[in-house]
């Protein structure tokens, strides 16, 4: 099967993430999204790119791949990560980052040419009495990647 990139609307990308992502809901916002489809037009994966979650990376020149989701079709994530970086550069951004959780190999990121730039320890959480939050990533170490 040959995959190719396709444009995708925000709501369709969010619906795909809601259906296929293993541990996160769709992100709230985005700058752009990219789809990967086969020759019949069947969508096999999406990448959603938005502003960085961490405030100190949100400098106007950096974007973050906030979600990728696939139906398990081989090489889909690598295709999407590479395309996200090319699209971000074409829009004038100079940096693209993403995170993986402990236990995720990062094989798709390495295949797309990304490099590890930091290991982040598990955080105790963001909840506080004035603003309670439920997060699926609290207490999980993460790896920070950068497109190269």
N, C-alpha and C positions, 0 to 999 in steps of 0.2 A: 504494500500500500504506500502510495506517495502522498505526503502531506504538503500543504501549502498554506501560506498566511492569508487570512481573510479579515476584513473589517468587521467589527462587532459593536453593537450598541451597548451602552452601559447596563441597561436593565437585563439584556440577554446574557452579558458576562456575569452579572451578579446572580442570575438564576442558575447558570451553569455551576458557579462556585457553590451555591447553596445545595445543589444536587450532588456534586462530586468531591468537594474538599473534605479531607479526613478529619480535621479538628478545628476549623475556624468558620465563622459565618462570613458572608460577603463584607468587604470593607465599606465604610460609609461613603467615601468620596473617591474620585479618581481624576487623573489628568487625561489618560487614554487607556484603551484596552485593545488587545490583539487576540484574534482567534486563529486556531489551526484546524483545517478541515481536509478531508480526503477528496478525491476526484468526483465523488457523488454529491459533495456538499455537506456531508455529515460532519458536524462539529465534534472534535476529539479533545480540545483543550482551549483554555483561555489564560491570558496573563492580564492582570490589572495593575496599572502603574499610577502612583499618586505622590503626594507630598510625603516627605519622610515623617514617620511617627515621632521620632526623637527630635525635640525642638532644636538641639544644637546642630543637627544636620540640615535643618530647614533654612537654607541660606539663599534660596532662589536659583541655585545652580545645580542642585542635587535632587534627584527623584528616587523613589523606592518602589521596587516591585512588591506590592502589598499582598498579592495573592497570585498563585498559579493553581490551576486545577485541571486534571486530565481524566479521561475515562480509562487510563491504563495503556493506551496505545504507545508503543515504543518510540522513543526519541522526541515525543511531543514537547516535553518540558524544555529540552535543550534548544529546540527550534524557537520556542517562545522567549526564552531568556536571551538568546542572541538577537532576536528581532526587537525585543524591548530596548536593548542597548542601542541598536542602530537607530530606532525611532527617537529615543531620547536625545541622541547626538544630533540628529537631523533637526530637532526642535531647539537646539542651542544649549542643551544641558551638558555639563561637563563631568557629571558623576551619577552613577546609578548603583544603588545598594539593595540588599535584601538580607533576610535572616533565615536560617534553618534551625530547627530544634534539635536537641540532643537525640541521637538515634536515627537521624536522617543523614544519609551518606553524602549528599551534595554532588553526586555523580553527574547530574544534569547540569549543574552550575560549572563544574570543572570542564565538562564536554563543550560548554559554550564559551570557555575561556575566562571564567570568573576566578577570582582568587580570594582566599580567606584573609581578612585584615584584622580580625579580633575574635576572641572567645569571650562571651559574656556569661557570668555566673547566673544561677537562678536568682530571681528577685523575689522578695517577700510578698509583693503585690502592690497594687495601686489603691486599694480600697482605704477609705478613711470614714469617720463618723458622719462628716458633712456631705460626703459623696461616695456612697457605697458602690462598688463595681465588682462584677464577676468577670474573671478573665481565664481563658483556657491556657494561657502561657505562663501564669505565675508558677513559681517553683520549678521551672524547667530551664536548664542551661541552653544558651543559644550561640550560634556562630554567625558572625557578621561577614558578609561577602561583598565584593565590589567588582563591577564589570571592568574588564581590562581591554 
